[in-house]
Amino acid sequence: MSNDISDDPWAQRVYLMWLARDTRYALAALTALIAYAQNTPVPPAAWVCFEDFLSFL
């Protein structure tokens, strides 16, 4: 039995689902960060969005 993900269709499907989910979360965090960054001064909540973006990226 191989540990290579290319040999397991179920593992590929799960991996791609998680990748798509993380990409959506990163995009949502980036969108919120851009909205926060347009305010002066930038609110502290922008840091949470920045950290979320980096985490899901």
Secondary structure as UniProt FT lines:
FT   HELIX           5..7
FT   HELIX           9..37
FT   HELIX           45..56
//
